[in-house]
Amino acid sequence: MAVDLLLGLQWGDEGKGKIVDVLTSNYNIIARFQGGPNAGHTLEFDGIKHVLRTIPSGIFHDKSINVIGNGVVIDPVVFVKELEGLDQFKIDYKKKLIISRKAHIILPTHRMLDAASETAKGKAKIGSTLKGIGPTYMDKTGRNGIRVGDLELADWKDKYRALANKHEAMIDFYNVQIEYDLEELETEFFEAVERLKELTFIDSEEYLYQAQKAGKTILAEGAQGSLLDIDFGTYPFVTSSNTTAAGACTGLGVAPNQIGDVYGIFKAYTTRVGSGPFPTELFDEIGADMARIGHEFGAVTGRARRCGWLDLVALKYACQVNGVTKLMMMKGDVLSGFKTLKICTSYTYKGETITHLPYNIEPENVEPIYSEFKGWKEDLTKMTDKSQFPKELNDYIAFLEKELEIPITVVSVGPDRKQTIFM
């Protein structure tokens, strides 16, 4: 069986967690393939809001197995808190949750190193979530990292000590004031590692290969968004992993010819957290209204999200690099009540009109060109079928499908799993 992918097409926060939860009943296995606890996947059902950071979003379904792939970086302390959050729902995660031995571990000193590096940058900071993600991936590529499989070895604490000592020397090099009590952090870390070791560790590439041979259905769940990809995002204001479709192959050990459908998720408008260019960002009352109505605050960080009109240039680019086969539009309900809607269809770039995403989209180089659409007044949140959609929303959807040449198969009209309309 082919492996289907689910990806964010903007700067993250598109609503991936909800859609994975909605789709999980169609799959035997849900597998996270990159990122770490900087991701916040929000699910809402039965009047309860759940935020997952490392655990795949299929964990609330009885029959699905949830795999944390080799491309993910795991903070044991954060991970154990996630597990404790599931305890009240009586979820047997020891049976339903398995971890790749090749996934890397975030150490307490990785978080401190992250803070020191960001502080040293001053005004040039990139907007890191300070979760230790970047330094952990640096150790991975620098061949210094500690992996989940190392925890099964007798000498893993010696390896830990050597790496932590190296990190402390690097923190001193930054010559900035970072307050931390490493002894206290390590006590919590080692306790969390013992809890982590209670779960099943697997050779995930072999596990998924055998699952495919057995006819199991697999959905690969991405974190963050395509425009935050380390290679194809708005560098350097990006995350430290490959958030695009290619990342699923390297982050799970799945061959490229085994990829099936690629589900691309986008908001009906655009948001961004932290620093970095954002051509369609709104600084007026409309942008403030979007943020207020859409509750645009980070699920993990609590940081306010910047809001703006839908950027079709960037969206086309994300569809192209991912090979998206089906689109899912989130938060259409947030746009209800806006008299006029805008979509950026091209850029003025250094005096020329272009329709592709250029190397640099900083404001001194790029100015968005908009098409305007009539808005709708109707409250979408109570709608249960596409036949109830106002004409203006249908026109908005039809325009996007024509421009992107990809069908929009799902429209989300609210945060609850039931507020999902299949087209």
Secondary structure as UniProt FT lines:
FT   STRAND          3..8
FT   HELIX           16..23
FT   HELIX           24..26
FT   STRAND          29..32
FT   TURN            37..38
FT   STRAND          41..45
FT   TURN            46..47
FT   STRAND          48..52
FT   TURN            57..60
FT   TURN            62..63
FT   STRAND          65..68
FT   TURN            70..71
FT   STRAND          72..74
FT   HELIX           76..87
FT   TURN            88..90
FT   HELIX           93..96
FT   STRAND          97..100
FT   TURN            101..102
FT   STRAND          104..105
FT   HELIX           108..121
FT   HELIX           122..124
FT   HELIX           133..141
FT   TURN            142..143
FT   HELIX           148..152
FT   TURN            154..155
FT   HELIX           156..174
FT   HELIX           182..196
FT   TURN            197..198
FT   STRAND          200..202
FT   HELIX           204..213
FT   TURN            214..215
FT   STRAND          218..221
FT   HELIX           226..228
FT   TURN            230..232
FT   TURN            235..236
FT   HELIX           245..252
FT   HELIX           256..258
FT   STRAND          259..267
FT   STRAND          270..272
FT   TURN            279..280
FT   HELIX           285..293
FT   TURN            294..295
FT   TURN            299..301
FT   STRAND          306..308
FT   STRAND          310..311
FT   HELIX           312..322
FT   STRAND          326..330
FT   HELIX           332..335
FT   TURN            336..337
FT   STRAND          340..349
FT   TURN            350..351
FT   STRAND          352..354
FT   TURN            363..365
FT   STRAND          366..374
FT   TURN            381..382
FT   HELIX           386..388
FT   HELIX           391..404
FT   STRAND          408..412
FT   TURN            417..418
FT   STRAND          420..422
//
